[in-house]
Amino acid sequence: METILYIYKKRNLQEPLIETVTMKDYLLVRAGMDLGENRWFSHSLEQPEHPPTVKHREEERERPLLWRWRDLRDRREARRLERRRQERLQRDMALIRTDIQSFLARLGQLVDDRYDCHCVYGDAVRRLLLPTERGASDEACGLAQLWQEYWQIPEFDAYLRDEWAEPLLKNIRLHHFVVLGTAPCIPTVLSRCAQRMKSLRWFLPEQDCTGELQEFVEDFYEDWGLAAVLQPLEGKRVYARLLLETSEPVCVLDFSGEPHIPAGGLAAGSIWIDFCSVEEKARRICEGGEAVSYFSLKETWKHARKS
């Protein structure tokens, strides 16, 4: 059975909180982690301070002897403190290594290695554990390097494959649709929704409005009798400037992967299905209250009831 390992941030834990949920076609394993800037649960990696600046020798000779003696004393004390910091750092790194190995051993008891296993990071954890992640702080790199020493499970990247897009369609209960962007799974998604569609507007960057796509729209009309309204968007950051305004509830099928799409103009009761599972978008839409219902795979994994 294929396994999805969803790793998310959770406070006030002493060790990883591991839960299993048997989904329809795969096993979901959730792992709550209490992590911070260079902190693994109760173990912190204290960063060594920069050693005191050494003054130029000519400057040293010009200073009174007492001052020079005090400088030497301070430097000896700084070196002693630095050695103690390094010792604590090595001790905490060893403890974190042991904890990571223990975490992997616990996962190994749940995950059948005969099947594929992929991990999914919540944004708050991703920033701390992936050293190359954009926005990761320098302080987080020590923890990230330790994580990468042991973590070999590949990251999930199949959001737009048919088998992962289709389960989200169970949330559809409306008849007017808006499509954002393009993806290989769109023919499958639209064919599953076609019987209930009364209207379809499709927004996408101008360069994506290819002859092949227009041919698909024509075939869709012949097969289902519904004319999709293509609306190419010109310029840069096209989705961030897009104003979606509707007088009645719509179902937004979002393949754009863009986090900054305003949803405030949608009629109350609208549904937003984010096939790319962009967490920042989830926060923005959910902060607007209950006017728009938001669905994604990450939201499914976050709220699935454990078995």
N, C-alpha and C positions, 0 to 999 in steps of 0.2 A: 504494500500500500504506500503510495506516495505520501511524503510527510512535509508539512509546512511548519517551520519553527519560527514563531513570532516573538521577537524580543522587544520588550517595552520597558519604560522606566516606571518604577513604583517605589515610593518612599517608605521609610521605617521598616526595612527588611534587614535581617542579619545574614541571610543567604538567599540564593535564587529561589523564587516561588514558581514551581513548575506544575502546570496543569495540562491535562490531555482532553481533547474534545474530538470525538469521532464524527467527522462530517460525512456527507453522502458518498464521496468518491476518494477521500483522502483522510489522513490523520493530521489534526492540528495540535501542535504542542506550543503552549504559551509559557514564556519565561519572564517573570517580573524581576527587574534588576534595580537595586538601589545604588546608582552611580552618580558621580559628580565630577567636577574638574579635577582630573588626576586622582580620583577616589573610587576605590572598589569596596562597596559596602563600608565596613569600619576601618579599612586600611587606606591610608593616604600616602601618596608619594610626594614627600616634601622636596621641593626643588632647591638645589644648592644655590646659595647666594653668590653673586660675583665677588671675587677676592678684592680686597682694598687696592686702590690704584697705587702703584709704586712710583714715588716721586723721582724726578731726574737727579742723578748723583750730584750735580753742581748745586741744585737746590738744597740737597741734604747737607752739604758741607757748610752752607751758609746759615743753617739753623742752629740754635743753642744745643749743647750736648744733652741737656735734660729732655728737651723735646724729642731729640733723635732716639733717646733711650725709651721714651714713652711710645714712640711709633713702633719700635722693635717689639716692645711688650704687647702692644695692641695687635701687631701682625701675628705674633706667636699665638695669642688668644684666638684670633680669627682662624688660623690654621687648625687649632684644636677643635673649634666649633665645626669647622668644615669637615674634619675627619668624623666627628660624631654624626653629622648630618648624612654623610656618605654611608656610614654604618647602618643608620636607621633606614636609609633608602634601600640598601641591599637587603636588609631584613624584611622590609615591607614588600619588596619585589618578590622575594622568595615565598612569602605568605600568599601573595596574589597568584603567583604561579601555581601553588598547591591548590588554591581555591578554584582556579580555572580548570585544572585537571580533574578535580572532584566534580565540577559542574558537567564536564564532558562525559565523565563516567556515568553520572546519573542519566544524562541524555541517552547514552549508549544502551541503557537498559530499556528505554522506551522506543527507540528508533530501530527498525529492522534495516540493517545495512544492505539487504538485497534490493531495496527500492530506493528511488531518488529521494533526497532530502535537500530542501532549500531553506535558507533563512530569510526573514523579513525583519528589518530594523524599524522601530519607531524613530521618528526624527530626533528626539531628545537623546536616544541611545546611539544612533548613527553618528552624530556629531562627536561623541566621546570615544567611540571604538574604531572608527575608520580614519586612519591618519591622513588620508588624502582627501577626506571630505571637505568640501568648500565651507569655510567658516569655522573649522576646528581650531581651537586655541592651542598655543604652544604648550600650555600646561597639561593639555589632554594627551599629548603625544606619547609620554612615557607609558601610560595605561594602554593606549592604542597599540603600541609596539609589543607589549606583553600579550595582548589579545591576539595579535596577528601571528605570534610565535606558535600558537596552538590551534587556532580556529581555521579549519579547512573546509567548512561547509559553504558551498557557493550561494551567492545571493540570488533570490528569486527575481526574475526579469520577464516573466511570461504573462504579465497582466493583460496584454492585448491578443493573446491566443484565444481561439474559439472556445476551448473547453473551460477557460477561466473567465471569459466575458459572459458566457451564457447564464451562469447562475445568478448574476445580478439582475437579469431580466424578470425574475419573479416579482420584483418590486414595482413593476409597471402596472398602472391601473388607469391611465388616462388615454386620450385619443389624439391629442395634438402634440407634435414632436418638434424639437429643435436639436440639430446635430452640430457639434463643434469639432472641427479637425477631421483627420483621416486616420485610418488604421487598417491592417489586413483583415481584421475580424468584422469590419462594417457590413459586408454582404450577408454574413450569417446573422448578425444582430438585427439588421433591418428586415430580413426575411422572417425572423421570429416575431417581429412587431407589426408586420405589414397588415395583417387582417384587422387590427384594431385602429389603424391610422386613419384619421380624417384630414390631417394636414402635416406637411413636413417642410421645414425650413432648414437649410444647410449652410452654415457659416464656415469658411475656411480661407487660409491665405491664398492670395491670387495665384502664386506659383504652384499651388497644389491642385488648382482647377485644370487638370490635364484633359486631353482628349479621351484617355481611357476612363477617367472618372465620369465625364459627360456621357460616354457610351453606356456606362453602368446605370446612370440616371435614366437614360432612355429605355434600357432593358427593364428597369424597375417599373417604369410606367406601363410598358407592354404586359408585364407579368401581373401587376397588381392594380393597374388603373389609377394610380396616384402620381400626380406630377410633383416632384420635389422642386422647391424653389431654391436654386443655388445663389448664394450671396458672397462672391469673392471679396476679400478684405485686402486693401492696399496699405503699403507702408510697413513700418516696424512696430513691434509690440502690439499687434493687431487685436489680440484678445483683451489686453488690458484696457484698450480704448473702446471696446465693444459695449454698447448699452442694450441689454436685453430687456425689452418692455413688452408685456403681454396683458391683455384684458381678461383672459381666462387662464386657468391652470394649464401648464404644459409639462411635458417630460423632456428634460434636457439630457441628451446622450453625449457625454463629454469625453472625447478622445484626444484633447489638445495637450494635456500635460502641463498646462499653464496655470500657475497658482492665483494669478491676479485677474479674475474675471468677475466683474460686479454682478450680483444676483438680486440687488434690491428692487429692480423694476419688474420682477416676475410676479404674477398674480399669486395670492395666497392659495396654498394647496398644491403648488407645483412640486415636481420631483426632479432631483438632480442626481444622475448616475455618473459617477466619476470612474471611468474604466482604468485610469492611470493611478488611482489611489494617492492623490497629492494631499498630504496632511495639512499643509498650510491653507489649501482651499477649503478643506473640511472645517477648519477653525473659523475661517471668514464667513462661510455660509451659515454654520451653526450659531455663530454669534448674533445673527439676525433674528433669532427666535425660532418659532415653529412655522413661519410662513412658507418655508421651502424645506422639504424633506431631502436629506442627503444620504446617498448610499455609495459604498465602495468596498473592495475586498478587504482593505485594512480595517474598515469599520466593522465588517462582518467578523473578522478574526478577533477584533478587540472585544466584541460583545457576545460572541458565541457562548452558549451555556455549556459548562464543563460536564463531562460524562461521569 
